[in-house]
Amino acid sequence: MLQSHGLTHIGQCDPFDATVDAAIFVACKATPNFPTDGMETLFVQARPRKVANEKPTKPEKDLPTLKSVGDLKFSDATKLASGAGEVQHGEHGCLRFHRVPSALWRDAHKRVFFEPRPGTLRLFEKFNEPVKKLVGEWWERIETSQTFADNHADISAYHKTLKPGDVTLVGLIAEGGQGLATANNARFLGYLQGTPQAEKIKASREEWTKRWLADAEIKPAFLGLLAKNGGDAAKPTRDVAAWEACVESLKGEFSLVKLGFTKSDLYRVVFPELVAKPEDFQFAWQSRKAELLKRWRTEADWEDFWETDLTLDFRKEKLKKLRTQKEISDVEFCELCKALQTWVKEKRKSRKILGLHSAENYDAPADAPRIATIYNGLSGHGQFVVFRKGDKAGNRWLDNDQLFVHWSKENVRWLFDKSGRPESGMPVVRNAHLYFLEGITWTRVANHVGMKARLQPPCVFDSDSVRLTPIAGTLHPLSLLALFNSDLVSYLKMKFQQHTAKWEIGGIRQLPLVIPTGGQEKRLKELAERAMAAKRLTFDGTAPPNALAAFVRGLSNELVTSAPPYLRPSAQLKLLHTAADCLAVVELAVNWEAEKLYGVEGLGPFDEF
């Protein structure tokens, strides 16, 4: 609306002790002639910001003496591309001001207002048009995880055209979204034995039990359930499994308030021996393979298939062999699965006869154990797998959560069968095809700070833990993690996408990404690995080992010698007294690499969010 009239002044400020920013503007009724009209706007940056001494500036002291636009002195100017005029820059105390062609913001993707500093203008001119073009061409095909999946073939073909230096969108090389909402976390989740969270559950278990035994209604129900599950009434918490087996039944009979639970309380403790290992995933796959083979070989629906000639290199002789031989290889099984699906499609039969879940496809033998475990659960010894929720601590690089989900065959069947039903209290399973893959997640609300991105290990992730996973062959997940944790990528989001405290996946999908060279990708990956190593040490206060310290000292020397002044470590930081110091130096190096990749080296700092 403002850009549809004559905007003469706009001032960005932050006057409230809250998450809300403000802007002051002066506009007049006018009808600009698009795209250019000669109209100009005075932009005044009056937000408090930290300077060298880490104390915030006080713009309210300088604003009363700021002259009117006709008397302002501009000390510098930036010429805009394509003869669009120039932006003039000046300062008054801690204030910055700019005289700007009003048409600049009308031409921006999303028509955003941004402070037109020289470095920001460089980013705008380099990425605004490519982003607008890419969003116009691709957005409807990558806006959600479902549209991404529906257009996978076109996106894969596009990937083959990308080369180092090309500009693309994050959402074109990474897929993802929300994960699993269990509808009852306590039923499925638990903390690993020996962790602080598990010790807290252990203490709470005693308190809950004492409460139940003191309640005339709960006591007989609890003791009856305990006896049924093999527990000892004299020592009800000694047999942990028997105690845990009582809880869901009690919750079905009594209110959470009466039992002493809050909605978010977890009560399970996971034994390390029951955490799934690769052999448990392999067992799930071989069990599923045998189950499907038996179905396909014996059910009447498939008689015609075994008697047909297919174009996928499956002659009758080969089909006869696959139908009768005792063992078939994983490669042959995947080929057979593909042939069966082709036959079902050609004959226009229901996919249900395959016995596969809608997204359960066995295309690659190496990935088959993961796929089988996602959709069918674990039936061997280890049945608990890593589960990731949003990180309340707001960590970067890594989190320190030892949370697991009981991914048994029975639980997985219940979650998938009930998913998406209209009744309240039902689970919702989203993006299951990305479970047990590495990805990048982030803190969804972070006010006036850069993005807090973390590596999400192979896991089941929940609906609060939105994540993106780079498509194989595009960009290594750790390289993307490094870029996400750079000041520059946060700056792009805040200036050109969405200047709010929320880090929503739609805005992140539209961020420009420059395809790195092999050397740049390797460097970003290496820096992410070192950052994670340092972050891991900060969780328990361990001093950095010699190898990490030596690497970071080399980085520090390189930054001092060649990096822009604002990315050089202080004398105190160069001591590397703690692992946190090592991490801070690595993050400076990450910022430097990002500036070089995006072609704005030395035009920052890009740290105002």
C-alpha positions, 0 to 999 in steps of 0.5 A, spaced: 500 500 500 505 504 501 509 503 495 502 505 491 503 512 493 508 517 494 513 514 500 517 520 502 520 518 509 521 511 512 524 510 519 526 503 522 526 503 529 525 498 535 522 502 541 519 496 545 522 491 550 519 486 546 519 481 540 516 487 536 519 492 531 516 498 528 517 503 523 515 510 522 513 513 515 511 519 511 507 518 505 502 522 501 497 520 496 500 519 489 500 515 483 507 512 481 508 511 474 511 504 474 517 502 474 520 508 475 517 515 477 523 519 479 520 519 486 525 518 492 525 516 499 529 518 505 530 511 509 533 512 516 536 507 520 534 508 528 534 501 531 539 500 537 545 496 535 551 493 538 558 497 537 565 495 539 564 495 546 558 491 546 553 496 549 547 498 545 547 505 541 541 510 543 538 513 537 533 517 541 539 521 543 541 523 536 534 523 532 532 530 535 538 533 532 537 530 525 536 535 520 530 535 514 532 532 508 534 538 504 539 540 509 542 533 510 549 531 508 551 525 504 558 522 504 557 516 499 553 514 494 552 507 490 550 507 483 544 502 481 545 497 475 541 498 469 541 506 470 536 506 475 539 512 479 543 511 485 543 511 493 546 516 497 548 514 504 550 519 510 550 518 518 548 522 524 551 520 530 549 513 531 543 514 525 544 512 518 540 515 513 539 514 505 536 517 499 533 512 495 529 511 488 522 509 491 522 504 485 528 500 488 523 496 493 517 496 488 522 491 484 524 487 490 522 480 490 516 480 495 516 488 494 520 488 501 523 494 504 530 494 506 536 498 508 540 500 502 547 499 505 552 498 499 553 491 501 545 490 501 545 493 495 550 488 492 546 482 494 540 485 492 542 486 485 546 479 484 540 475 487 533 479 486 532 477 479 534 470 479 530 469 485 524 472 482 525 468 476 526 461 480 520 462 484 516 464 478 518 458 475 518 453 480 515 455 487 508 451 485 512 445 484 516 446 491 512 449 496 510 443 500 513 436 501 508 433 497 508 438 491 516 437 491 515 429 491 509 430 485 515 434 481 521 429 483 522 428 475 523 435 473 527 437 479 532 431 478 532 433 471 534 440 473 539 438 478 543 435 472 543 442 469 547 446 475 554 447 475 558 451 480 557 459 481 549 458 478 544 461 483 538 456 485 533 456 491 534 452 497 528 449 496 530 446 489 536 442 492 533 440 499 526 437 501 523 436 507 518 439 512 514 437 518 515 430 521 511 425 526 506 428 531 504 421 535 498 424 539 501 421 545 509 422 546 509 419 553 506 412 550 512 412 545 518 416 547 523 415 553 530 418 555 536 414 555 538 411 561 544 414 565 542 421 562 540 427 566 533 427 563 532 419 565 535 421 572 529 426 573 524 421 570 527 416 576 525 421 581 519 422 578 517 415 578 518 415 586 513 421 587 508 418 582 508 411 585 507 414 592 501 419 590 498 413 587 498 408 593 496 414 597 489 415 593 484 410 595 481 410 587 488 409 584 491 404 589 487 398 587 487 399 580 495 400 580 496 394 584 492 390 580 496 392 573 502 391 577 501 384 579 498 383 572 505 385 569 509 381 573 511 387 578 512 387 586 507 390 590 512 391 596 517 394 591 513 397 585 518 401 582 524 396 582 521 392 576 521 398 571 518 395 565 512 392 569 511 399 572 511 402 565 506 397 563 501 400 568 501 407 566 497 407 559 492 403 562 492 408 568 491 414 564 485 411 560 482 410 567 484 417 571 485 424 569 492 426 568 491 431 574 489 426 578 495 421 576 500 427 577 502 428 570 502 434 566 501 433 558 508 433 556 511 428 562 515 422 559 515 416 564 520 411 560 527 410 560 530 406 555 536 401 556 542 402 551 542 395 549 535 396 546 537 401 542 537 399 534 543 397 531 544 396 523 543 389 524 536 390 527 535 394 521 537 389 516 533 384 520 527 388 519 528 388 511 530 381 511 523 379 515 519 384 510 522 381 504 520 374 506 513 376 508 512 380 501 515 374 497 510 369 500 505 374 498 507 375 491 508 368 490 502 365 493 496 369 492 491 368 487 491 376 484 498 374 482 497 368 477 497 372 471 503 376 473 507 370 473 505 367 466 506 374 463 512 377 459 514 383 461 519 389 457 523 390 464 528 384 462 523 379 465 522 373 461 518 367 463 524 363 465 527 368 470 520 369 473 519 362 474 526 362 477 524 368 482 517 365 484 520 358 486 528 359 488 528 359 496 533 365 496 533 371 491 538 377 492 536 384 494 538 386 487 533 381 484 528 383 489 528 390 488 528 389 480 522 384 482 518 390 486 519 394 480 516 390 475 510 388 480 509 395 480 509 396 473 504 390 471 499 393 477 499 400 473 499 397 466 493 392 468 490 398 472 489 394 478 489 397 485 496 398 488 493 395 495 494 388 492 502 389 493 501 389 500 506 395 500 504 402 504 503 408 499 510 410 499 514 404 501 518 403 495 524 398 494 528 401 489 535 401 491 538 395 495 543 399 500 537 403 502 532 397 503 533 396 510 531 403 512 525 403 508 523 397 511 524 399 518 520 406 516 514 403 514 514 396 518 518 397 524 523 393 528 521 386 530 528 384 533 532 385 539 533 393 538 527 397 537 528 404 540 531 409 535 533 416 535 527 421 536 528 429 535 524 434 537 525 442 537 531 444 541 528 448 547 536 450 548 536 453 541 543 450 540 547 451 533 550 445 530 548 440 534 543 438 540 544 434 546 538 430 547 538 423 548 530 422 546 528 415 543 522 412 540 519 405 541 519 403 533 516 397 534 512 393 529 506 394 533 507 401 534 509 403 527 502 399 525 498 403 529 501 410 527 500 409 520 494 406 520 491 411 525 495 417 521 490 423 519 484 420 521 479 426 523 478 424 530 482 428 536 488 424 539 490 421 532 497 421 530 499 424 524 505 421 520 508 426 515 515 425 510 516 418 513 520 417 507 526 422 510 526 418 516 533 415 518 536 420 513 541 426 515 538 433 515 538 440 517 533 443 522 533 449 526 530 453 532 523 456 529 523 462 533 529 466 534 528 474 535 534 478 532 539 473 532 542 469 526 539 462 524 540 456 529 541 450 525 543 443 527 545 437 524 539 432 525 542 425 525 538 419 522 532 419 526 525 419 526 523 427 527 517 430 530 512 435 527 516 441 531 522 439 528 522 442 521 528 439 517 531 440 510 535 434 507 539 436 501 538 431 495 544 426 494 548 429 488 547 436 490 550 439 496 553 435 502 548 436 508 554 439 512 556 444 507 548 446 507 549 446 515 555 451 515 551 456 510 545 456 514 549 458 520 553 463 517 551 471 518 550 472 510 544 467 509 540 469 516 541 476 513 538 474 506 532 471 510 531 477 514 532 483 509 529 480 503 524 474 505 521 475 512 523 480 517 520 476 523 522 472 529 520 466 526 524 461 521 519 458 517 520 453 512 517 457 506 521 463 507 528 458 507 526 454 501 526 461 497 533 463 499 538 463 494 543 458 494 550 459 490 552 452 487 559 451 490 565 449 487 568 442 489 573 446 493 568 450 496 564 445 498 569 441 501 571 447 505 564 448 508 564 441 510 570 441 514 568 447 517 562 444 519 565 438 522 570 442 526 564 446 529 560 440 531 567 437 534 567 444 538 560 444 540 560 437 542 565 439 547 561 445 550 556 440 553 560 437 558 565 443 559 571 439 556 577 443 554 579 442 546 584 437 544 590 439 541 588 437 534 582 441 534 586 447 537 592 446 532 586 447 526 583 453 529 589 456 531 591 455 523 584 458 522 585 464 526 592 466 523 589 466 516 583 470 518 588 475 521 592 475 515 587 475 510 579 476 512 575 483 512 577 486 519 570 485 522 571 477 521 578 477 525 578 474 532 580 478 538 586 477 542 582 474 547 579 469 542 585 467 539 587 464 546 582 458 545 581 458 552 575 454 551 571 450 546 567 455 546 572 460 543 574 455 538 567 454 536 567 462 535 573 462 531 570 457 526 564 461 525 568 467 523 571 462 518 564 460 516 562 467 515 568 468 511 567 462 506 559 464 505 561 471 503 566 469 498 561 464 495 556 469 495 561 474 492 560 480 497 567 479 501 568 485 505 562 488 504 559 486 511 558 485 516 552 482 515 550 481 522 544 486 523 538 481 524 
